[in-house]
Amino acid sequence: MWMDILHVVIGLIAGLVIGFFLARYFMKKYLKKNPPINEEMIKAMMMQMGRKPSQKQVNQIMKSMEKYQ
């Protein structure tokens, strides 16, 4: 009976450790493929739309982006 409980506890601990490292690996891979938006990306998008962004406009967009995350 004690061995059964010990096997379950060891299995849970091993599952948590393996799950943590797998989640970390996939998250790093995802962030490398899809980096979060920064100020330089916002400036580049506005320049492509034909607008010269001021720092105030960039800050406003960054604040609105943070609100939805």
matplotlib code that plots the C-alpha trace (Angstrom):
import matplotlib.pyplot as plt

x = [0.0, 2.8, 4.6, 1.5, 1.3, 5.0, 4.7, 1.8, 3.7, 6.9, 4.8, 3.2, 6.5, 8.1, 5.1, 5.3, 9.0, 8.6, 5.6, 7.4, 10.3, 8.1, 6.0, 9.1, 10.6, 7.4, 6.9, 10.5, 9.9, 6.6, 8.2, 11.1, 8.7, 6.2, 8.0, 5.9, 5.3, 7.7, 8.0, 10.2, 7.5, 4.8, 7.0, 7.7, 4.0, 3.0, 5.7, 4.4, 1.0, 2.5, 2.5, 5.5, 4.7, 5.6, 6.8, 3.4, 1.5, 3.8, 3.3, -0.5, -0.5, 1.8, -0.6, -3.6, -1.8, -0.9, -4.5, -5.6, -2.9]
y = [0.0, 2.4, 1.6, 2.4, 5.8, 6.4, 5.5, 7.9, 10.7, 10.1, 10.0, 13.3, 15.0, 13.6, 14.8, 18.3, 18.6, 17.3, 19.4, 22.5, 22.0, 21.2, 24.3, 26.4, 25.0, 25.6, 29.1, 30.1, 28.6, 30.6, 33.9, 33.5, 32.9, 35.6, 38.3, 40.8, 44.2, 46.9, 50.6, 50.1, 47.8, 50.4, 53.1, 50.9, 50.1, 53.8, 54.7, 52.1, 53.7, 57.0, 58.7, 60.1, 59.0, 61.2, 59.7, 60.7, 58.7, 55.7, 55.9, 56.1, 53.0, 51.1, 51.9, 50.8, 47.5, 46.9, 47.3, 44.4, 42.0]
z = [0.0, 0.9, -2.3, -4.4, -2.8, -3.2, -6.9, -7.4, -5.7, -7.7, -10.9, -10.0, -9.3, -12.5, -14.5, -13.0, -13.8, -17.3, -17.9, -16.7, -19.0, -22.0, -21.5, -21.1, -24.4, -26.4, -24.9, -25.9, -29.4, -29.7, -28.6, -31.0, -33.8, -32.7, -30.8, -28.7, -30.2, -29.2, -30.0, -33.0, -34.6, -34.0, -35.6, -38.6, -39.1, -38.9, -41.4, -43.8, -43.5, -44.6, -41.1, -39.2, -35.6, -32.7, -29.4, -27.8, -30.4, -30.0, -26.2, -26.6, -28.8, -26.3, -23.4, -25.4, -26.3, -22.7, -21.7, -23.9, -22.8]

ax = plt.figure().add_subplot(projection="3d")
ax.plot(x, y, z, "-o")
ax.set_aspect("equal")
plt.show()
